[in-house]
Amino acid sequence: MKQIFRNLSLMLAAGALVVSCADYNETDDFKATPDPSFVVPYQDLAPVKSYIDRASYPNMTLGATLKVSDFNKQELAHAAVVTNFDNVAFGTSLMSGTIINEKGVMNFLDMSDLLSHAEEINFDVYGSPLFANANQADAWLTRLTAPIEIPVDYVEGKVVNYNDSTAFHGTIDKGSASITTYDNQKVLKVNTQANVNIIEGFEVDSLAKYTVTFWAKAAKQTSYSINFSGNQPSELNKSNGKIEPIKYTLKASEKWTKVVFEIQSKPGVTDGYFRIDNYRTTPIYIQKVQVGYYPDNHRPQTAEERMDTIHHAINAWCDGIMKINLGRITSFDLIDEAIDVKSTLGNGKYDLKHSEDKIFWQDELGSENYAPFVSQVASAAFERHQGDPAKLKFYISESGLDDQKKFESLQYWMDIWENNGAKIDGINAKLNLTYSEDPDKQAANVATLDNLLENLASTGKLVRLSNFDIKYQDATGSSVTADKITADQRQQLADFYGYIITSYMNKIPHEKQGGICKGNIIDTNDPVGLWSNSSIDNRSAKDWVRTATYEAFCKALSGK
């Protein structure tokens, strides 16, 4: 007999939750028993999944979405899922944005734990989207596609030697400056409390690093700040909490001091200048100033290099996740939320999403080759790491498919992708459902749902419904929360759940039923759960309690 939990088992008596260590640990066939609270009038119901007629509905499955942490803790939520559902999904938790850090290091520890446990108890896992626009490893992708460093030579820029000057023609923002004789030579004198451009009239590139060198002297120690083409180095003044210009010190010396600054201009500024702001009562004398620069030592990746980089990223991600998977997850969302309802093609269909700021796979691979390429790479990685290709299923997941134009647009893109060699086995329709007490609104809700199922059935693909949560609205359109819903309202909500399950099982051909996945198994702020978390019999503790929705699932799945 296998033992999963070190010290946790669930036993129930009259709806109470009691920790024990006897039954829940038995995992020969793994039954997490007993189930969360058997409370009148639903105490005689069996686990929900047991009501599915597997002979008549061989592909029908019931899934639940859970946090990875809740599954790996193997406590109450885990018990409810493995007892009542056929499989578990983890939303975005297993996507590259969670797994891969900026340097490309992939952390599969949580995924490894959950897959090992799921394999031990013979429980199925549905794969998070492999590719999407959101929840991707953006920092890693940005780093991979960043410009390439190249060697560059120092470029001599402008030089001003005040030993050869007879008058100063530079910009003075404050105070005064002039050519004078000092230390037996002509120099620029920056008077006290003066802000003076000691060199100007050259063009700058904000990507280049400039070196400003000048030779200065002062009779007494003084301090000054600098400004290079709009960039004034600043720091926090801890005494007053304000951001102020950095003050540099020029010590009194008999010799001329060589001062060097490496600095970049303010972004967007093209007019070059270097300004000194003299704060003290001691003049600063400038003998010579020069500006040179190192050009930007980066170049953009060529189109060929960038494509090679993108291919590397896709291959690395697919290989990494399939290596951990070892063929245990056989159904994945291949692509998630690709359709852009704000952008229409010339044929009237919606375009795919595109971005100027982030890396979208379709922008790199081309919209028509997006799915073909990623499906081929993912399929090859799956097979390479002990996966049975005959069992592998790829879904395209999309929300809002009750919108006829969006549904037709998805169909349009799937046709293109499949014609170009993509493996697409099914559609994962992400639902956004509401029950309304307003008869007209509810009739429209039902009609929309029926039309969606008929459309999905017409594709000939496997059809999976996910995010299967229904919110409740009263006749005025106001939401009814879980803590306010009445028993009668809960029953109406449960009946709608039952209607949708029955409609799915009747409208979607049996061999094309990819299953239904519950979004939340317990009430959130909305009454969406098969269980509620209400106190019972005035106990202070809150336990999971079956709702009318639990019964509705059982009846619908059994064909009643």
Buried (B, 14 or more C-beta within 10 A) or exposed (E): EEEBBEEBBBBBEEBBBEEEEEEBBBBEEBBBBBBBBBBEEBEEBEBBBEBBEEEEBEBBBBBBBBEBEBBBEBBBBBBBBBBBBBBBBBBBBBBBBBBBEEEBEBEBEBBEEBBEBBEEBEBBBBBBBBBBBEBBBBBBBEEBBEEEEEEBEEEEBBEBEBEEEEEBEBBBEEBBBEBBEBEEEBBBBBBBEBBBBBBBEBEBBBEBBBBBBBBBBBEEEBBBBBBBBBBBBEEEEEEEEEEEBEBBEBEEEEEBBEBEBEBBBEEEBEEBBBBBBBBBEBBBBBBBBBBBBBBBBEEEBEEEEBEEBBBEBBBBBBBBBBBBBBBBBBBBBBBBBBBBEEEEEEEEBBBBBEEEEEBBBBBBBEBBBBBBBBBBBBBBBBBEBEBEEEEBBBBBBBBBBBBEBBBBBBBBBBEBBBEBEBBBBBBBBBBEBBBBBBEEBBEEBBEBBBEBBEBBBEBEBBBBBBBBBBBBBBEEEEEBBBEEBEEEBBBBBBBBBBBBBBBBBEBBEEEBBBBBBBBBBBBBEBBBBBBBBBEBEEEEEEBBBBBBBBBBBBBBBEEE
